[in-house]
């Protein structure tokens, strides 16, 4: 396939399909599943209890960046830093939501979105703090990995279900995710 080919930039993989739980076709496709399914709920991300020291360090870093912007006369950078700081604080203070997961023959369903198994090339089990999670590696080069948290009691069934459809490999968090865990973001 060449860059002049119309499908070069838009690969013809199975797209993500949004399924509305109230639609009749969604219910029919769920009932016609050939394989058993595993369903569970888990937190979308880890909750970090950031204390006053974390907020003080965060605002100190923002103040230093604004100071550099003033010294070097990067006037446009000042509102960018302020907006980024406000957005980051709003994100950090928001509690993680509970997500519904479902594994069946169609793929991994996260809330109402189905992600076919063909969108992932492998998976690995990681220890993220005190919690276990599945790290799904996408087939596309420029795509984010997916982290799926689960309860340790359900872990064996979930790992077996993924293992029946995807190869299991040893994976670690990427450097950006490790940095975010380090600063408790």
C-alpha positions in Angstrom: 0.0 0.0 0.0 1.4 3.4 -1.0 0.8 6.9 0.5 -1.2 7.7 -2.7 -3.7 4.9 -1.9 -6.8 6.4 -0.3 -6.8 3.7 2.5 -3.1 4.3 3.4 -3.9 7.0 5.9 -7.2 5.5 7.0 -6.6 1.8 7.5 -9.5 -0.5 6.9 -9.5 -2.1 10.4 -12.8 -2.7 12.1 -13.9 0.6 13.5 -15.1 1.2 17.0 -18.8 0.7 17.1 -21.0 2.6 19.5 -23.8 0.5 20.8 -26.8 2.1 22.5 -28.1 -0.3 25.3 -31.6 0.8 24.5 -31.6 -0.1 20.8 -33.2 -3.4 19.7 -30.2 -4.4 17.5 -27.8 -4.0 20.4 -29.9 -6.3 22.6 -30.2 -8.8 19.8 -26.5 -8.9 19.2 -25.8 -9.3 22.9 -28.3 -12.2 23.1 -26.9 -13.9 20.0 -23.4 -14.1 21.4 -21.8 -17.5 20.8 -19.4 -17.4 23.8 -20.0 -16.7 27.4 -19.2 -13.2 28.6 -17.5 -11.7 31.6 -18.7 -8.4 32.9 -17.4 -6.3 35.8 -17.1 -2.8 37.0 -14.0 -1.0 38.0 -12.6 2.5 38.4 -11.5 4.2 35.3 -8.2 5.5 36.8 -6.4 5.4 40.1 -7.5 7.9 42.8 -4.6 9.8 44.3 -5.1 11.7 47.5 -3.0 14.7 46.8 -2.3 16.8 49.9 -1.5 20.4 50.4 2.2 19.8 49.6 1.3 18.5 46.2 -0.8 21.5 45.4 1.9 23.9 46.7 4.5 22.2 44.4 2.2 22.3 41.5 1.5 26.0 41.8 5.3 26.6 42.4 6.1 24.9 39.1 3.4 27.0 37.4 4.8 30.2 38.9 8.3 29.3 37.7 7.0 28.7 34.2 5.2 32.0 34.3 8.4 33.7 35.6 10.4 32.3 32.7 7.7 33.6 30.3 8.0 37.1 31.8 11.8 37.1 31.8 12.0 35.9 28.1 9.0 37.9 27.1 6.9 35.0 25.9 3.6 36.8 26.5 1.5 34.2 24.8 2.9 31.5 27.1 1.5 33.1 30.3 -2.2 32.4 29.5 -1.3 29.0 28.2 0.3 28.1 31.5 -2.6 29.5 33.5 -5.2 27.6 31.4 -3.2 24.4 31.7 -2.9 24.8 35.4 -6.6 25.4 35.8 -7.5 22.4 33.6 -5.0 20.1 35.5 -6.4 21.1 38.9 -10.0 20.5 37.7 -8.9 17.1 36.4 -7.1 16.1 39.6 -10.0 17.1 41.8 -12.5 15.1 39.8 -13.0 11.5 41.2 -12.6 8.7 38.8 -15.8 7.3 37.4 -16.9 3.7 37.6 -16.7 2.0 34.1 -18.6 -1.1 33.0 -16.5 -3.7 31.2 -17.7 -6.7 29.2 -15.7 -9.3 27.4 -17.4 -11.4 24.8 -16.8 -12.8 21.3 -17.2 -9.3 19.8 -14.4 -7.7 21.8 -13.9 -5.6 24.9 -16.9 -3.4 25.6 -16.1 -0.3 27.7 -19.4 1.2 28.8 -21.2 1.4 25.4 -18.3 1.3 23.0 -17.1 -2.1 21.6 -13.4 -2.4 20.9 -12.8 -5.5 18.7 -9.9 -7.7 19.6 -8.3 -6.9 16.2 -7.5 -3.4 17.4 -5.1 -4.9 19.9 -2.0 -6.9 19.2 -1.2 -8.2 22.7 -1.9 -7.7 26.4 -0.1 -7.9 29.6 -0.9 -7.9 33.3 0.6 -5.1 35.3 0.6 -4.1 38.9 -0.4 -0.5 39.1 0.1 0.6 42.7 -2.0 -1.8 44.8 -4.3 -2.7 41.9 -4.0 -5.2 39.0 -4.7 -4.1 35.5 -4.6 -5.4 31.9 -2.5 -3.3 29.6 -3.8 -3.6 26.0 -1.3 -2.7 23.3 -2.9 -1.4 20.1 -2.1 -2.6 16.6 -1.7 1.0 15.3 1.6 2.7 15.8 0.2 6.0 17.0 -2.5 4.9 19.4 -2.8 5.0 23.1 -2.6 1.8 25.1 -5.7 0.9 27.1 -5.5 0.1 30.8 -8.4 -2.0 32.2 -8.5 -2.3 36.0 -10.1 -5.4 37.7 -10.6 -6.9 41.1 -8.1 -9.6 42.0 -10.9 -12.1 42.7 -12.0 -11.8 39.0 -8.5 -11.7 37.6 -8.0 -15.3 36.6 -11.2 -15.4 34.5 -10.5 -12.1 32.9 -6.9 -13.0 32.1 -8.0 -16.3 30.7 -10.6 -14.6 28.5 -8.0 -12.2 27.1 -5.5 -15.0 26.7 -7.9 -17.0 24.6 -8.0 -14.2 22.0 -4.7 -12.3 22.3 -1.1 -13.2 23.0 0.0 -12.4 26.5 3.4 -10.6 26.7 5.3 -8.9 29.4 4.5 -5.2 29.3 5.4 -2.2 31.4 3.8 1.2 31.6 5.3 3.6 29.0 7.5 6.4 30.2 4.7 9.0 30.1 2.4 6.8 32.3 5.3 6.2 34.7 5.9 10.0 34.9 2.2 10.6 35.6 2.3 7.9 38.4 5.4 9.5 39.8 3.8 13.0 40.1 0.5 11.4 41.3 -1.6 12.9 38.6 
